[in-house]
Amino acid sequence: MTTATAASAVTAAGPQSTAVRRLLALGRAEATLLLRNRTALFTALLLPLLLVAGLHSLLTRQAESNPGLDVDSALVNGTVGMVLAFVVYYNLTGAYVARRGELVLKRLRTGEARDIEILAGTAVPSVALALMMCTVVGVVGASALKLSAPVNPLLMFAGLVLVIGTLMALAAVSSAFTRTVESAGITTMPILLLSQFGSGLLIPLEVMPDRMADICRLLPTTPAFQLIRLGWFGTDGSAAATGFAGTWATAAPHLVTGSIWLALAAWGAVRYFRWEPRR
């Protein structure tokens, strides 16, 4: 009798709260807010795509002085990189700042959700939107430019995981130094410029001087973007890999460097992230 009563009480209380349910609930709420914010939607959906035309023109001019440059692969890689930089990093930085200013993050910490769930739940819409746009870019780019199938899809997946995780952590770090949503355009500018000009998105590493290219390969997002390019096209610009197995040997330095940056960015997020406005 007692067991039946307890079971009835649990059933009446509704489904048990789990980490997945909490993440989905937080993500759904954040997605609603994102759809209502026209500025954020413009930045996330249209701005990266508007830059594609300029990127194609820039790469075409670079190819004239560098005959070996593969414009098509650089264009797809650059477009994917800009989508991830703006949709995940820039948009998520503003979301963290806005929810902190509204005391949403502070109130969420009093509930069942853990800190990592709150941060990840806030990021769910931005990450989902970025992945959807990257898929569209990949499909459209492959069909329009008649690109070959990916050489190593696992490396592409590893690159996406590394760059999304790093950008999420960097967004949390940047939000700590951003007082208002309006000032996010200023505080995120250094990372955005580094990712575009130093990670081979606007200027491929193979057209840079050797010393500068070596330095740029050590920047936070460069290894992940190189993995995406290597996984699809079998080359990271500096070296061409042969077949599925050969790409892993070329990818090893990028995997190590990217993992180190992900760990450092995650440490910075834990160390500096602010859950409530400064007094």
C-alpha positions as CSV (number, residue, x, y, z in Angstrom):
1,M,0.0,0.0,0.0
2,T,2.8,2.3,0.9
3,T,4.7,1.5,-2.3
4,A,1.7,2.1,-4.4
5,T,1.0,5.5,-2.7
6,A,4.6,6.6,-3.3
7,A,4.5,5.6,-6.9
8,S,1.2,7.5,-7.4
9,A,2.8,10.6,-5.8
10,V,5.7,10.5,-8.2
11,T,3.4,10.1,-11.2
12,A,1.3,13.0,-10.1
13,A,4.3,15.2,-9.7
14,G,5.1,14.9,-13.4
15,P,8.2,13.7,-15.2
16,Q,11.5,13.7,-13.2
17,S,13.8,16.6,-13.9
18,T,17.0,15.6,-15.7
19,A,19.9,17.4,-17.2
20,V,18.6,16.9,-20.7
21,R,15.2,18.2,-19.8
22,R,16.7,21.2,-18.1
23,L,18.9,21.9,-21.1
24,L,16.0,21.7,-23.5
25,A,13.9,23.9,-21.4
26,L,16.6,26.6,-21.1
27,G,17.3,26.3,-24.8
28,R,13.7,26.7,-25.7
29,A,13.3,29.8,-23.6
30,E,16.5,31.3,-25.0
31,A,15.3,30.5,-28.6
32,T,12.1,32.4,-27.9
33,L,14.1,35.5,-26.8
34,L,16.4,35.2,-29.8
35,L,13.5,35.2,-32.3
36,R,12.2,38.3,-30.7
37,N,15.5,40.2,-31.0
38,R,15.7,41.4,-34.6
39,T,19.2,42.8,-34.2
40,A,20.6,39.5,-32.9
41,L,18.8,37.7,-35.7
42,F,20.2,40.0,-38.4
43,T,23.7,39.5,-36.9
44,A,23.3,35.7,-36.8
45,L,21.5,35.1,-40.1
46,L,22.4,37.8,-42.6
47,L,25.7,39.4,-41.6
48,P,27.9,36.3,-42.2
49,L,26.2,35.6,-45.5
50,L,26.6,39.2,-46.6
51,L,30.3,38.9,-46.1
52,V,30.6,35.9,-48.5
53,A,30.5,38.1,-51.6
54,G,33.3,40.2,-50.2
55,L,35.3,37.1,-49.2
56,H,35.0,35.6,-52.7
57,S,36.3,38.8,-54.3
58,L,39.2,39.0,-51.8
59,L,40.2,35.4,-52.4
60,T,40.0,35.8,-56.1
61,R,42.4,38.7,-56.0
62,Q,44.7,36.7,-53.7
63,A,44.7,33.8,-56.2
64,E,46.0,36.1,-58.9
65,S,49.3,36.5,-57.1
66,N,49.2,33.0,-55.6
67,P,48.4,30.6,-58.4
68,G,48.3,27.5,-56.1
69,L,45.5,28.9,-53.9
70,D,42.4,26.8,-53.9
71,V,39.7,29.5,-53.9
72,D,36.8,27.2,-53.6
73,S,38.0,25.4,-50.5
74,A,39.2,28.6,-48.9
75,L,35.8,30.2,-49.6
76,V,33.8,27.4,-48.0
77,N,36.2,27.2,-45.0
78,G,36.0,31.0,-44.5
79,T,32.3,31.1,-44.8
80,V,31.8,28.4,-42.2
81,G,34.3,30.1,-39.9
82,M,32.6,33.5,-40.1
83,V,29.2,31.8,-39.4
84,L,30.6,30.2,-36.3
85,A,32.4,33.3,-35.1
86,F,29.4,35.6,-35.4
87,V,26.5,33.2,-34.5
88,V,28.2,31.4,-31.6
89,Y,30.7,33.8,-30.2
90,Y,29.3,37.3,-30.8
91,N,25.7,36.4,-30.4
92,L,26.3,34.3,-27.3
93,T,28.4,37.0,-25.6
94,G,25.4,39.4,-26.0
95,A,23.0,36.7,-24.6
96,Y,25.1,36.1,-21.5
97,V,25.3,39.9,-20.8
98,A,21.6,40.4,-21.4
99,R,20.6,37.5,-19.1
100,R,23.0,38.6,-16.4
101,G,21.6,42.2,-16.5
102,E,18.1,40.9,-16.2
103,L,19.2,38.8,-13.2
104,V,18.0,35.6,-15.1
105,L,21.3,33.8,-14.5
106,K,21.2,34.6,-10.8
107,R,17.7,33.3,-10.4
108,L,18.5,30.2,-12.4
109,R,21.3,29.3,-10.0
110,T,18.8,29.0,-7.2
111,G,17.0,26.1,-9.0
112,E,18.0,22.6,-9.9
113,A,20.2,23.5,-12.9
114,R,23.9,23.4,-12.4
115,D,26.2,26.2,-13.6
116,I,27.3,24.3,-16.7
117,E,23.7,23.5,-17.6
118,I,22.8,27.2,-17.4
119,L,25.6,28.3,-19.6
120,A,25.1,25.4,-22.1
121,G,21.3,25.9,-22.1
122,T,21.8,29.6,-23.0
123,A,24.1,28.5,-25.9
124,V,21.8,25.9,-27.3
125,P,19.9,28.1,-29.8
126,S,23.1,29.8,-31.1
127,V,24.9,26.5,-31.5
128,A,21.9,24.9,-33.2
129,L,21.5,27.9,-35.6
130,A,25.2,27.9,-36.4
131,L,25.2,24.2,-37.2
132,M,22.2,24.6,-39.4
133,M,23.7,27.4,-41.3
134,C,27.0,25.5,-41.7
135,T,25.1,22.6,-43.1
136,V,23.4,24.8,-45.6
137,V,26.7,26.4,-46.6
138,G,28.3,23.0,-47.0
139,V,25.5,21.5,-49.1
140,V,25.1,24.6,-51.3
141,G,28.8,25.1,-51.6
142,A,29.4,21.5,-52.5
143,S,26.8,21.5,-55.2
144,A,27.4,24.9,-56.6
145,L,31.2,24.6,-56.6
146,K,31.2,20.9,-57.4
147,L,33.4,20.0,-54.5
148,S,34.4,16.5,-53.7
149,A,33.1,14.5,-50.7
150,P,34.8,15.1,-47.4
151,V,38.0,13.1,-47.0
152,N,37.7,12.5,-43.3
153,P,34.3,13.5,-41.8
154,L,35.5,12.6,-38.3
155,L,38.1,15.3,-38.5
156,M,35.4,17.8,-39.6
157,F,33.4,16.8,-36.6
158,A,36.4,17.1,-34.2
159,G,37.0,20.6,-35.6
160,L,33.4,21.7,-35.1
161,V,33.4,20.4,-31.5
162,L,36.7,22.2,-30.8
163,V,35.7,25.5,-32.3
164,I,32.2,25.6,-30.9
165,G,33.5,24.7,-27.4
166,T,36.2,27.3,-27.6
167,L,33.9,30.0,-28.9
168,M,31.3,29.3,-26.2
169,A,34.0,29.5,-23.5
170,L,35.4,32.7,-25.0
171,A,31.9,34.2,-25.1
172,A,31.6,33.5,-21.4
173,V,35.0,35.2,-20.8
174,S,34.2,38.2,-22.9
175,S,30.8,38.7,-21.2
176,A,32.7,39.2,-17.9
177,F,34.3,42.4,-19.4
178,T,31.1,43.6,-21.1
179,R,28.8,45.8,-19.1
180,T,26.0,46.2,-21.6
181,V,24.7,44.4,-24.7
182,E,25.5,47.5,-26.7
183,S,29.2,47.4,-25.7
184,A,29.5,43.7,-26.9
185,G,30.4,45.0,-30.3
186,I,33.5,46.5,-28.8
187,T,34.6,43.8,-26.4
188,T,34.2,41.0,-28.9
189,M,36.1,42.8,-31.7
190,P,39.6,41.5,-30.8
191,I,38.5,37.9,-31.0
192,L,36.5,38.4,-34.1
193,L,39.4,40.1,-35.8
194,L,41.8,37.4,-34.7
195,S,39.5,34.7,-36.0
196,Q,38.9,36.4,-39.4
197,F,42.4,37.7,-40.2
198,G,44.6,35.4,-38.2
199,S,42.8,32.0,-38.5
200,G,43.0,31.8,-42.3
201,L,39.4,32.9,-43.0
202,L,39.9,36.1,-44.9
203,I,43.6,35.6,-45.6
204,P,44.5,31.9,-46.1
205,L,47.6,30.9,-44.1
206,E,49.4,29.7,-47.2
207,V,49.6,33.2,-48.7
208,M,51.0,34.7,-45.5
209,P,54.8,35.0,-44.9
210,D,56.0,31.8,-43.2
211,R,56.8,33.4,-39.8
212,M,53.4,35.1,-39.6
213,A,51.6,31.9,-40.7
214,D,53.4,29.9,-37.9
215,I,52.3,32.5,-35.3
216,C,48.7,32.4,-36.6
217,R,48.5,28.6,-36.4
218,L,48.9,29.1,-32.6
219,L,45.8,31.4,-32.2
220,P,42.8,30.0,-30.3
221,T,40.5,29.2,-33.3
222,T,43.0,28.4,-36.0
223,P,43.6,24.7,-35.1
224,A,39.9,23.9,-35.2
225,F,39.3,25.7,-38.6
226,Q,42.3,23.9,-40.0
227,L,40.8,20.6,-38.9
228,I,37.6,21.4,-40.7
229,R,39.5,22.2,-43.8
230,L,41.7,19.2,-43.5
231,G,38.8,16.8,-42.9
232,W,36.9,18.0,-46.0
233,F,39.6,18.8,-48.5
234,G,42.6,16.7,-47.3
235,T,44.8,19.7,-46.8
236,D,45.3,22.4,-44.3
237,G,47.0,24.7,-46.8
238,S,50.6,24.0,-45.7
239,A,50.5,20.2,-46.3
240,A,48.4,17.8,-48.3
241,A,47.4,14.5,-46.7
242,T,46.9,11.3,-48.6
243,G,43.7,9.4,-47.8
244,F,41.8,8.9,-44.6
245,A,44.8,7.7,-42.6
246,G,47.1,10.4,-43.8
247,T,44.8,13.2,-42.6
248,W,45.2,12.0,-39.0
249,A,49.0,12.4,-39.0
250,T,48.6,16.0,-40.4
251,A,45.9,16.7,-37.9
252,A,47.8,15.7,-34.8
253,P,49.4,19.1,-34.1
254,H,46.0,20.9,-34.7
255,L,44.2,18.5,-32.3
256,V,46.8,19.1,-29.6
257,T,46.9,22.9,-29.9
258,G,43.1,23.1,-30.2
259,S,42.6,21.0,-27.1
260,I,45.0,23.2,-25.1
261,W,43.1,26.3,-26.2
262,L,39.7,24.7,-25.3
263,A,41.0,23.9,-21.8
264,L,42.4,27.4,-21.3
265,A,39.2,29.0,-22.5
266,A,37.1,26.8,-20.2
267,W,39.4,27.7,-17.3
268,G,38.9,31.4,-18.1
269,A,35.2,31.0,-18.3
270,V,35.1,29.3,-14.8
271,R,37.5,31.9,-13.4
272,Y,36.0,35.2,-14.8
273,F,32.4,34.6,-15.6
274,R,30.0,36.9,-13.7
275,W,26.5,35.7,-12.7
276,E,25.2,39.1,-11.7
277,P,25.8,42.7,-12.6
278,R,28.6,44.6,-10.9
279,R,27.5,46.8,-8.1
